[in-house]
Amino acid sequence: MTTKENIDLQEYAKKNTAFPHQSTANQFFNEEQFESYRKLGMNIVDKIIPKHQISFLI
């Protein structure tokens, strides 16, 4: 996590200090946890792959 994530991710991380290093042993994510990991993943992809190159991958 950097300080450039959106406010939703920052708030979730404040409430859940283990985020994003929570155990995967519990496969029953609630909606907030699932969406936080999904948004974090999308942020990572956006930083790795420039937006103009994503259209070539689809």
mmCIF file as Biopython writes it, N, C-alpha, C and O atoms, coordinates in Angstrom:
data_model
#
loop_
_atom_site.group_PDB
_atom_site.id
_atom_site.type_symbol
_atom_site.label_atom_id
_atom_site.label_alt_id
_atom_site.label_comp_id
_atom_site.label_asym_id
_atom_site.label_entity_id
_atom_site.label_seq_id
_atom_site.pdbx_PDB_ins_code
_atom_site.Cartn_x
_atom_site.Cartn_y
_atom_site.Cartn_z
_atom_site.occupancy
_atom_site.B_iso_or_equiv
_atom_site.auth_seq_id
_atom_site.auth_asym_id
_atom_site.pdbx_PDB_model_num
ATOM 1   N N  . MET A ? 1  ? 0.838   -1.173  0.000   1.0 0.0 1  A 1 
ATOM 2   C CA . MET A ? 1  ? 0.000   0.000   0.000   1.0 0.0 1  A 1 
ATOM 3   C C  . MET A ? 1  ? 0.886   1.240   0.000   1.0 0.0 1  A 1 
ATOM 4   O O  . MET A ? 1  ? 1.903   1.310   0.690   1.0 0.0 1  A 1 
ATOM 5   N N  . THR A ? 2  ? 0.468   2.197   -0.785  1.0 0.0 2  A 1 
ATOM 6   C CA . THR A ? 2  ? 1.110   3.507   -0.767  1.0 0.0 2  A 1 
ATOM 7   C C  . THR A ? 2  ? 0.093   4.489   -0.201  1.0 0.0 2  A 1 
ATOM 8   O O  . THR A ? 2  ? -0.973  4.077   0.258   1.0 0.0 2  A 1 
ATOM 9   N N  . THR A ? 3  ? 0.394   5.728   -0.226  1.0 0.0 3  A 1 
ATOM 10  C CA . THR A ? 3  ? -0.574  6.721   0.256   1.0 0.0 3  A 1 
ATOM 11  C C  . THR A ? 3  ? -1.452  7.230   -0.882  1.0 0.0 3  A 1 
ATOM 12  O O  . THR A ? 3  ? -2.228  8.166   -0.692  1.0 0.0 3  A 1 
ATOM 13  N N  . LYS A ? 4  ? -1.338  6.625   -2.061  1.0 0.0 4  A 1 
ATOM 14  C CA . LYS A ? 4  ? -2.086  7.104   -3.223  1.0 0.0 4  A 1 
ATOM 15  C C  . LYS A ? 4  ? -3.332  6.276   -3.524  1.0 0.0 4  A 1 
ATOM 16  O O  . LYS A ? 4  ? -3.987  6.509   -4.540  1.0 0.0 4  A 1 
ATOM 17  N N  . GLU A ? 5  ? -3.674  5.319   -2.669  1.0 0.0 5  A 1 
ATOM 18  C CA . GLU A ? 5  ? -4.890  4.547   -2.868  1.0 0.0 5  A 1 
ATOM 19  C C  . GLU A ? 5  ? -6.103  5.429   -2.580  1.0 0.0 5  A 1 
ATOM 20  O O  . GLU A ? 5  ? -6.000  6.439   -1.883  1.0 0.0 5  A 1 
ATOM 21  N N  . ASN A ? 6  ? -7.252  5.031   -3.127  1.0 0.0 6  A 1 
ATOM 22  C CA . ASN A ? 6  ? -8.444  5.834   -2.880  1.0 0.0 6  A 1 
ATOM 23  C C  . ASN A ? 6  ? -8.851  5.741   -1.415  1.0 0.0 6  A 1 
ATOM 24  O O  . ASN A ? 6  ? -8.354  4.901   -0.666  1.0 0.0 6  A 1 
ATOM 25  N N  . ILE A ? 7  ? -9.758  6.618   -1.030  1.0 0.0 7  A 1 
ATOM 26  C CA . ILE A ? 7  ? -10.138 6.753   0.380   1.0 0.0 7  A 1 
ATOM 27  C C  . ILE A ? 7  ? -10.761 5.471   0.938   1.0 0.0 7  A 1 
ATOM 28  O O  . ILE A ? 7  ? -10.581 5.160   2.115   1.0 0.0 7  A 1 
ATOM 29  N N  . ASP A ? 8  ? -11.491 4.727   0.103   1.0 0.0 8  A 1 
ATOM 30  C CA . ASP A ? 8  ? -12.092 3.472   0.562   1.0 0.0 8  A 1 
ATOM 31  C C  . ASP A ? 8  ? -11.031 2.486   1.036   1.0 0.0 8  A 1 
ATOM 32  O O  . ASP A ? 8  ? -11.174 1.868   2.091   1.0 0.0 8  A 1 
ATOM 33  N N  . LEU A ? 9  ? -9.976  2.345   0.259   1.0 0.0 9  A 1 
ATOM 34  C CA . LEU A ? 9  ? -8.900  1.422   0.642   1.0 0.0 9  A 1 
ATOM 35  C C  . LEU A ? 9  ? -8.178  1.906   1.890   1.0 0.0 9  A 1 
ATOM 36  O O  . LEU A ? 9  ? -7.849  1.109   2.769   1.0 0.0 9  A 1 
ATOM 37  N N  . GLN A ? 10 ? -7.936  3.194   1.968   1.0 0.0 10 A 1 
ATOM 38  C CA . GLN A ? 10 ? -7.252  3.732   3.144   1.0 0.0 10 A 1 
ATOM 39  C C  . GLN A ? 10 ? -8.078  3.523   4.408   1.0 0.0 10 A 1 
ATOM 40  O O  . GLN A ? 10 ? -7.532  3.177   5.456   1.0 0.0 10 A 1 
ATOM 41  N N  . GLU A ? 11 ? -9.386  3.729   4.317   1.0 0.0 11 A 1 
ATOM 42  C CA . GLU A ? 11 ? -10.265 3.524   5.473   1.0 0.0 11 A 1 
ATOM 43  C C  . GLU A ? 11 ? -10.331 2.049   5.867   1.0 0.0 11 A 1 
ATOM 44  O O  . GLU A ? 11 ? -10.309 1.721   7.053   1.0 0.0 11 A 1 
ATOM 45  N N  . TYR A ? 12 ? -10.411 1.164   4.877   1.0 0.0 12 A 1 
ATOM 46  C CA . TYR A ? 12 ? -10.441 -0.261  5.191   1.0 0.0 12 A 1 
ATOM 47  C C  . TYR A ? 12 ? -9.140  -0.678  5.878   1.0 0.0 12 A 1 
ATOM 48  O O  . TYR A ? 12 ? -9.162  -1.447  6.840   1.0 0.0 12 A 1 
ATOM 49  N N  . ALA A ? 13 ? -8.017  -0.176  5.390   1.0 0.0 13 A 1 
ATOM 50  C CA . ALA A ? 13 ? -6.724  -0.509  5.985   1.0 0.0 13 A 1 
ATOM 51  C C  . ALA A ? 13 ? -6.619  0.000   7.429   1.0 0.0 13 A 1 
ATOM 52  O O  . ALA A ? 13 ? -6.001  -0.650  8.273   1.0 0.0 13 A 1 
ATOM 53  N N  . LYS A ? 14 ? -7.217  1.152   7.710   1.0 0.0 14 A 1 
ATOM 54  C CA . LYS A ? 14 ? -7.198  1.677   9.081   1.0 0.0 14 A 1 
ATOM 55  C C  . LYS A ? 14 ? -7.992  0.775   10.024  1.0 0.0 14 A 1 
ATOM 56  O O  . LYS A ? 14 ? -7.589  0.548   11.165  1.0 0.0 14 A 1 
ATOM 57  N N  . LYS A ? 15 ? -9.132  0.260   9.533   1.0 0.0 15 A 1 
ATOM 58  C CA . LYS A ? 15 ? -9.984  -0.600  10.366  1.0 0.0 15 A 1 
ATOM 59  C C  . LYS A ? 15 ? -9.437  -2.013  10.485  1.0 0.0 15 A 1 
ATOM 60  O O  . LYS A ? 15 ? -9.722  -2.705  11.463  1.0 0.0 15 A 1 
ATOM 61  N N  . ASN A ? 16 ? -8.658  -2.451  9.508   1.0 0.0 16 A 1 
ATOM 62  C CA . ASN A ? 16 ? -8.144  -3.822  9.465   1.0 0.0 16 A 1 
ATOM 63  C C  . ASN A ? 16 ? -6.633  -3.771  9.296   1.0 0.0 16 A 1 
ATOM 64  O O  . ASN A ? 16 ? -6.117  -3.741  8.179   1.0 0.0 16 A 1 
ATOM 65  N N  . THR A ? 17 ? -5.945  -3.761  10.412  1.0 0.0 17 A 1 
ATOM 66  C CA . THR A ? 17 ? -4.498  -3.522  10.389  1.0 0.0 17 A 1 
ATOM 67  C C  . THR A ? 17 ? -3.714  -4.603  9.654   1.0 0.0 17 A 1 
ATOM 68  O O  . THR A ? 17 ? -2.580  -4.357  9.243   1.0 0.0 17 A 1 
ATOM 69  N N  . ALA A ? 18 ? -4.281  -5.778  9.478   1.0 0.0 18 A 1 
ATOM 70  C CA . ALA A ? 18 ? -3.578  -6.841  8.754   1.0 0.0 18 A 1 
ATOM 71  C C  . ALA A ? 18 ? -3.670  -6.665  7.234   1.0 0.0 18 A 1 
ATOM 72  O O  . ALA A ? 18 ? -2.923  -7.311  6.500   1.0 0.0 18 A 1 
ATOM 73  N N  . PHE A ? 19 ? -4.552  -5.821  6.760   1.0 0.0 19 A 1 
ATOM 74  C CA . PHE A ? 19 ? -4.720  -5.593  5.322   1.0 0.0 19 A 1 
ATOM 75  C C  . PHE A ? 19 ? -3.482  -4.928  4.758   1.0 0.0 19 A 1 
ATOM 76  O O  . PHE A ? 19 ? -3.002  -3.969  5.362   1.0 0.0 19 A 1 
ATOM 77  N N  . PRO A ? 20 ? -2.949  -5.363  3.669   1.0 0.0 20 A 1 
ATOM 78  C CA . PRO A ? 20 ? -3.377  -6.398  2.741   1.0 0.0 20 A 1 
ATOM 79  C C  . PRO A ? 20 ? -2.691  -7.741  2.963   1.0 0.0 20 A 1 
ATOM 80  O O  . PRO A ? 20 ? -2.518  -8.507  2.015   1.0 0.0 20 A 1 
ATOM 81  N N  . HIS A ? 21 ? -2.313  -8.025  4.153   1.0 0.0 21 A 1 
ATOM 82  C CA . HIS A ? 21 ? -1.602  -9.278  4.441   1.0 0.0 21 A 1 
ATOM 83  C C  . HIS A ? 21 ? -2.442  -10.239 5.269   1.0 0.0 21 A 1 
ATOM 84  O O  . HIS A ? 21 ? -1.905  -10.996 6.077   1.0 0.0 21 A 1 
ATOM 85  N N  . GLN A ? 22 ? -3.752  -10.213 5.074   1.0 0.0 22 A 1 
ATOM 86  C CA . GLN A ? 22 ? -4.627  -11.116 5.815   1.0 0.0 22 A 1 
ATOM 87  C C  . GLN A ? 22 ? -4.456  -12.543 5.316   1.0 0.0 22 A 1 
ATOM 88  O O  . GLN A ? 22 ? -4.133  -12.769 4.150   1.0 0.0 22 A 1 
ATOM 89  N N  . SER A ? 23 ? -4.670  -13.481 6.187   1.0 0.0 23 A 1 
ATOM 90  C CA . SER A ? 23 ? -4.528  -14.892 5.837   1.0 0.0 23 A 1 
ATOM 91  C C  . SER A ? 23 ? -5.563  -15.291 4.787   1.0 0.0 23 A 1 
ATOM 92  O O  . SER A ? 23 ? -6.696  -14.810 4.797   1.0 0.0 23 A 1 
ATOM 93  N N  . THR A ? 24 ? -5.157  -16.170 3.892   1.0 0.0 24 A 1 
ATOM 94  C CA . THR A ? 24 ? -6.092  -16.698 2.896   1.0 0.0 24 A 1 
ATOM 95  C C  . THR A ? 24 ? -6.748  -17.984 3.394   1.0 0.0 24 A 1 
ATOM 96  O O  . THR A ? 24 ? -7.499  -18.614 2.650   1.0 0.0 24 A 1 
ATOM 97  N N  . ALA A ? 25 ? -6.485  -18.378 4.619   1.0 0.0 25 A 1 
ATOM 98  C CA . ALA A ? 25 ? -7.101  -19.584 5.173   1.0 0.0 25 A 1 
ATOM 99  C C  . ALA A ? 25 ? -8.615  -19.407 5.303   1.0 0.0 25 A 1 
ATOM 100 O O  . ALA A ? 25 ? -9.372  -20.362 5.127   1.0 0.0 25 A 1 
ATOM 101 N N  . ASN A ? 26 ? -9.051  -18.191 5.610   1.0 0.0 26 A 1 
ATOM 102 C CA . ASN A ? 26 ? -10.486 -17.912 5.700   1.0 0.0 26 A 1 
ATOM 103 C C  . ASN A ? 26 ? -10.960 -17.472 4.314   1.0 0.0 26 A 1 
ATOM 104 O O  . ASN A ? 26 ? -10.681 -16.354 3.883   1.0 0.0 26 A 1 
ATOM 105 N N  . GLN A ? 27 ? -11.667 -18.346 3.631   1.0 0.0 27 A 1 
ATOM 106 C CA . GLN A ? 27 ? -12.127 -18.055 2.271   1.0 0.0 27 A 1 
ATOM 107 C C  . GLN A ? 27 ? -13.487 -17.363 2.243   1.0 0.0 27 A 1 
ATOM 108 O O  . GLN A ? 27 ? -14.036 -17.143 1.164   1.0 0.0 27 A 1 
ATOM 109 N N  . PHE A ? 28 ? -14.035 -17.021 3.385   1.0 0.0 28 A 1 
ATOM 110 C CA . PHE A ? 28 ? -15.341 -16.386 3.458   1.0 0.0 28 A 1 
ATOM 111 C C  . PHE A ? 28 ? -15.178 -14.890 3.669   1.0 0.0 28 A 1 
ATOM 112 O O  . PHE A ? 28 ? -15.326 -14.389 4.783   1.0 0.0 28 A 1 
ATOM 113 N N  . PHE A ? 29 ? -14.871 -14.180 2.586   1.0 0.0 29 A 1 
ATOM 114 C CA . PHE A ? 29 ? -14.700 -12.733 2.646   1.0 0.0 29 A 1 
ATOM 115 C C  . PHE A ? 29 ? -16.061 -12.065 2.673   1.0 0.0 29 A 1 
ATOM 116 O O  . PHE A ? 29 ? -16.990 -12.514 2.001   1.0 0.0 29 A 1 
ATOM 117 N N  . ASN A ? 30 ? -16.184 -10.993 3.446   1.0 0.0 30 A 1 
ATOM 118 C CA . ASN A ? 30 ? -17.400 -10.199 3.340   1.0 0.0 30 A 1 
ATOM 119 C C  . ASN A ? 30 ? -17.233 -9.244  2.154   1.0 0.0 30 A 1 
ATOM 120 O O  . ASN A ? 30 ? -16.152 -9.150  1.575   1.0 0.0 30 A 1 
ATOM 121 N N  . GLU A ? 31 ? -18.290 -8.552  1.805   1.0 0.0 31 A 1 
ATOM 122 C CA . GLU A ? 31 ? -18.253 -7.712  0.605   1.0 0.0 31 A 1 
ATOM 123 C C  . GLU A ? 31 ? -17.191 -6.620  0.706   1.0 0.0 31 A 1 
ATOM 124 O O  . GLU A ? 31 ? -16.483 -6.355  -0.266  1.0 0.0 31 A 1 
ATOM 125 N N  . GLU A ? 32 ? -17.076 -5.992  1.858   1.0 0.0 32 A 1 
ATOM 126 C CA . GLU A ? 32 ? -16.101 -4.916  2.040   1.0 0.0 32 A 1 
ATOM 127 C C  . GLU A ? 32 ? -14.668 -5.420  1.857   1.0 0.0 32 A 1 
ATOM 128 O O  . GLU A ? 32 ? -13.852 -4.758  1.214   1.0 0.0 32 A 1 
ATOM 129 N N  . GLN A ? 33 ? -14.366 -6.583  2.418   1.0 0.0 33 A 1 
ATOM 130 C CA . GLN A ? 33 ? -13.028 -7.155  2.296   1.0 0.0 33 A 1 
ATOM 131 C C  . GLN A ? 33 ? -12.746 -7.548  0.845   1.0 0.0 33 A 1 
ATOM 132 O O  . GLN A ? 33 ? -11.666 -7.266  0.324   1.0 0.0 33 A 1 
ATOM 133 N N  . PHE A ? 34 ? -13.703 -8.190  0.200   1.0 0.0 34 A 1 
ATOM 134 C CA . PHE A ? 34 ? -13.530 -8.603  -1.189  1.0 0.0 34 A 1 
ATOM 135 C C  . PHE A ? 34 ? -13.283 -7.384  -2.084  1.0 0.0 34 A 1 
ATOM 136 O O  . PHE A ? 34 ? -12.360 -7.385  -2.899  1.0 0.0 34 A 1 
ATOM 137 N N  . GLU A ? 35 ? -14.103 -6.359  -1.930  1.0 0.0 35 A 1 
ATOM 138 C CA . GLU A ? 35 ? -13.963 -5.155  -2.754  1.0 0.0 35 A 1 
ATOM 139 C C  . GLU A ? 35 ? -12.642 -4.440  -2.487  1.0 0.0 35 A 1 
ATOM 140 O O  . GLU A ? 35 ? -12.056 -3.870  -3.407  1.0 0.0 35 A 1 
ATOM 141 N N  . SER A ? 36 ? -12.172 -4.460  -1.263  1.0 0.0 36 A 1 
ATOM 142 C CA . SER A ? 36 ? -10.897 -3.814  -0.942  1.0 0.0 36 A 1 
ATOM 143 C C  . SER A ? 36 ? -9.740  -4.505  -1.650  1.0 0.0 36 A 1 
ATOM 144 O O  . SER A ? 36 ? -8.863  -3.839  -2.201  1.0 0.0 36 A 1 
ATOM 145 N N  . TYR A ? 37 ? -9.731  -5.835  -1.641  1.0 0.0 37 A 1 
ATOM 146 C CA . TYR A ? 37 ? -8.675  -6.557  -2.347  1.0 0.0 37 A 1 
ATOM 147 C C  . TYR A ? 37 ? -8.800  -6.396  -3.856  1.0 0.0 37 A 1 
ATOM 148 O O  . TYR A ? 37 ? -7.790  -6.309  -4.554  1.0 0.0 37 A 1 
ATOM 149 N N  . ARG A ? 38 ? -10.039 -6.354  -4.372  1.0 0.0 38 A 1 
ATOM 150 C CA . ARG A ? 38 ? -10.245 -6.159  -5.801  1.0 0.0 38 A 1 
ATOM 151 C C  . ARG A ? 38 ? -9.726  -4.787  -6.226  1.0 0.0 38 A 1 
ATOM 152 O O  . ARG A ? 38 ? -9.033  -4.673  -7.237  1.0 0.0 38 A 1 
ATOM 153 N N  . LYS A ? 39 ? -10.058 -3.746  -5.461  1.0 0.0 39 A 1 
ATOM 154 C CA . LYS A ? 39 ? -9.609  -2.394  -5.780  1.0 0.0 39 A 1 
ATOM 155 C C  . LYS A ? 39 ? -8.093  -2.276  -5.687  1.0 0.0 39 A 1 
ATOM 156 O O  . LYS A ? 39 ? -7.465  -1.616  -6.515  1.0 0.0 39 A 1 
ATOM 157 N N  . LEU A ? 40 ? -7.507  -2.914  -4.680  1.0 0.0 40 A 1 
ATOM 158 C CA . LEU A ? 40 ? -6.050  -2.888  -4.547  1.0 0.0 40 A 1 
ATOM 159 C C  . LEU A ? 40 ? -5.402  -3.557  -5.751  1.0 0.0 40 A 1 
ATOM 160 O O  . LEU A ? 40 ? -4.414  -3.053  -6.286  1.0 0.0 40 A 1 
ATOM 161 N N  . GLY A ? 41 ? -5.953  -4.691  -6.181  1.0 0.0 41 A 1 
ATOM 162 C CA . GLY A ? 41 ? -5.431  -5.371  -7.364  1.0 0.0 41 A 1 
ATOM 163 C C  . GLY A ? 41 ? -5.534  -4.516  -8.608  1.0 0.0 41 A 1 
ATOM 164 O O  . GLY A ? 41 ? -4.604  -4.473  -9.413  1.0 0.0 41 A 1 
ATOM 165 N N  . MET A ? 42 ? -6.657  -3.834  -8.774  1.0 0.0 42 A 1 
ATOM 166 C CA . MET A ? 42 ? -6.819  -2.957  -9.938  1.0 0.0 42 A 1 
ATOM 167 C C  . MET A ? 42 ? -5.823  -1.797  -9.892  1.0 0.0 42 A 1 
ATOM 168 O O  . MET A ? 42 ? -5.291  -1.396  -10.927 1.0 0.0 42 A 1 
ATOM 169 N N  . ASN A ? 43 ? -5.574  -1.262  -8.709  1.0 0.0 43 A 1 
ATOM 170 C CA . ASN A ? 43 ? -4.583  -0.184  -8.575  1.0 0.0 43 A 1 
ATOM 171 C C  . ASN A ? 43 ? -3.202  -0.668  -8.980  1.0 0.0 43 A 1 
ATOM 172 O O  . ASN A ? 43 ? -2.464  0.057   -9.646  1.0 0.0 43 A 1 
ATOM 173 N N  . ILE A ? 44 ? -2.848  -1.871  -8.593  1.0 0.0 44 A 1 
ATOM 174 C CA . ILE A ? 44 ? -1.541  -2.433  -8.933  1.0 0.0 44 A 1 
ATOM 175 C C  . ILE A ? 44 ? -1.422  -2.616  -10.442 1.0 0.0 44 A 1 
ATOM 176 O O  . ILE A ? 44 ? -0.404  -2.256  -11.034 1.0 0.0 44 A 1 
ATOM 177 N N  . VAL A ? 45 ? -2.454  -3.174  -11.065 1.0 0.0 45 A 1 
ATOM 178 C CA . VAL A ? 45 ? -2.436  -3.378  -12.517 1.0 0.0 45 A 1 
ATOM 179 C C  . VAL A ? 45 ? -2.326  -2.037  -13.235 1.0 0.0 45 A 1 
ATOM 180 O O  . VAL A ? 45 ? -1.579  -1.917  -14.206 1.0 0.0 45 A 1 
ATOM 181 N N  . ASP A ? 46 ? -3.056  -1.034  -12.772 1.0 0.0 46 A 1 
ATOM 182 C CA . ASP A ? 46 ? -2.996  0.295   -13.398 1.0 0.0 46 A 1 
ATOM 183 C C  . ASP A ? 46 ? -1.593  0.889   -13.325 1.0 0.0 46 A 1 
ATOM 184 O O  . ASP A ? 46 ? -1.184  1.618   -14.229 1.0 0.0 46 A 1 
ATOM 185 N N  . LYS A ? 47 ? -0.860  0.591   -12.273 1.0 0.0 47 A 1 
ATOM 186 C CA . LYS A ? 47 ? 0.506   1.115   -12.142 1.0 0.0 47 A 1 
ATOM 187 C C  . LYS A ? 47 ? 1.506   0.331   -12.998 1.0 0.0 47 A 1 
ATOM 188 O O  . LYS A ? 47 ? 2.484   0.898   -13.485 1.0 0.0 47 A 1 
ATOM 189 N N  . ILE A ? 48 ? 1.265   -0.960  -13.181 1.0 0.0 48 A 1 
ATOM 190 C CA . ILE A ? 48 ? 2.187   -1.807  -13.935 1.0 0.0 48 A 1 
ATOM 191 C C  . ILE A ? 48 ? 1.986   -1.671  -15.438 1.0 0.0 48 A 1 
ATOM 192 O O  . ILE A ? 48 ? 2.950   -1.577  -16.197 1.0 0.0 48 A 1 
ATOM 193 N N  . ILE A ? 49 ? 0.724   -1.662  -15.860 1.0 0.0 49 A 1 
ATOM 194 C CA . ILE A ? 49 ? 0.407   -1.640  -17.286 1.0 0.0 49 A 1 
ATOM 195 C C  . ILE A ? 49 ? -0.252  -0.308  -17.622 1.0 0.0 49 A 1 
ATOM 196 O O  . ILE A ? 49 ? -1.331  -0.010  -17.108 1.0 0.0 49 A 1 
ATOM 197 N N  . PRO A ? 50 ? 0.369   0.493   -18.469 1.0 0.0 50 A 1 
ATOM 198 C CA . PRO A ? 50 ? -0.258  1.757   -18.872 1.0 0.0 50 A 1 
ATOM 199 C C  . PRO A ? 50 ? -1.617  1.505   -19.522 1.0 0.0 50 A 1 
ATOM 200 O O  . PRO A ? 50 ? -1.805  0.499   -20.206 1.0 0.0 50 A 1 
ATOM 201 N N  . LYS A ? 51 ? -2.556  2.418   -19.308 1.0 0.0 51 A 1 
ATOM 202 C CA . LYS A ? 51 ? -3.922  2.238   -19.783 1.0 0.0 51 A 1 
ATOM 203 C C  . LYS A ? 51 ? -4.004  2.025   -21.283 1.0 0.0 51 A 1 
ATOM 204 O O  . LYS A ? 51 ? -4.871  1.280   -21.738 1.0 0.0 51 A 1 
ATOM 205 N N  . HIS A ? 52 ? -3.133  2.650   -22.074 1.0 0.0 52 A 1 
ATOM 206 C CA . HIS A ? 52 ? -3.205  2.487   -23.525 1.0 0.0 52 A 1 
ATOM 207 C C  . HIS A ? 52 ? -2.778  1.078   -23.958 1.0 0.0 52 A 1 
ATOM 208 O O  . HIS A ? 52 ? -3.083  0.662   -25.076 1.0 0.0 52 A 1 
ATOM 209 N N  . GLN A ? 53 ? -2.083  0.347   -23.097 1.0 0.0 53 A 1 
ATOM 210 C CA . GLN A ? 53 ? -1.678  -1.015  -23.444 1.0 0.0 53 A 1 
ATOM 211 C C  . GLN A ? 53 ? -2.704  -2.060  -23.024 1.0 0.0 53 A 1 
ATOM 212 O O  . GLN A ? 53 ? -2.679  -3.182  -23.530 1.0 0.0 53 A 1 
ATOM 213 N N  . ILE A ? 54 ? -3.599  -1.714  -22.114 1.0 0.0 54 A 1 
ATOM 214 C CA . ILE A ? 54 ? -4.580  -2.696  -21.636 1.0 0.0 54 A 1 
ATOM 215 C C  . ILE A ? 54 ? -5.485  -3.144  -22.768 1.0 0.0 54 A 1 
ATOM 216 O O  . ILE A ? 54 ? -5.855  -4.317  -22.821 1.0 0.0 54 A 1 
ATOM 217 N N  . SER A ? 55 ? -5.859  -2.239  -23.685 1.0 0.0 55 A 1 
ATOM 218 C CA . SER A ? 55 ? -6.748  -2.620  -24.772 1.0 0.0 55 A 1 
ATOM 219 C C  . SER A ? 55 ? -6.133  -3.706  -25.667 1.0 0.0 55 A 1 
ATOM 220 O O  . SER A ? 55 ? -6.861  -4.482  -26.286 1.0 0.0 55 A 1 
ATOM 221 N N  . PHE A ? 56 ? -4.814  -3.761  -25.737 1.0 0.0 56 A 1 
ATOM 222 C CA . PHE A ? 56 ? -4.152  -4.797  -26.540 1.0 0.0 56 A 1 
ATOM 223 C C  . PHE A ? 56 ? -4.226  -6.176  -25.862 1.0 0.0 56 A 1 
ATOM 224 O O  . PHE A ? 56 ? -4.112  -7.204  -26.529 1.0 0.0 56 A 1 
ATOM 225 N N  . LEU A ? 57 ? -4.412  -6.190  -24.559 1.0 0.0 57 A 1 
ATOM 226 C CA . LEU A ? 57 ? -4.440  -7.446  -23.811 1.0 0.0 57 A 1 
ATOM 227 C C  . LEU A ? 57 ? -5.816  -8.108  -23.821 1.0 0.0 57 A 1 
ATOM 228 O O  . LEU A ? 57 ? -5.937  -9.302  -23.548 1.0 0.0 57 A 1 
ATOM 229 N N  . ILE A ? 58 ? -6.833  -7.341  -24.131 1.0 0.0 58 A 1 
ATOM 230 C CA . ILE A ? 58 ? -8.201  -7.887  -24.071 1.0 0.0 58 A 1 
ATOM 231 C C  . ILE A ? 58 ? -8.565  -8.584  -25.350 1.0 0.0 58 A 1 
ATOM 232 O O  . ILE A ? 58 ? -9.675  -9.101  -25.476 1.0 0.0 58 A 1 
#
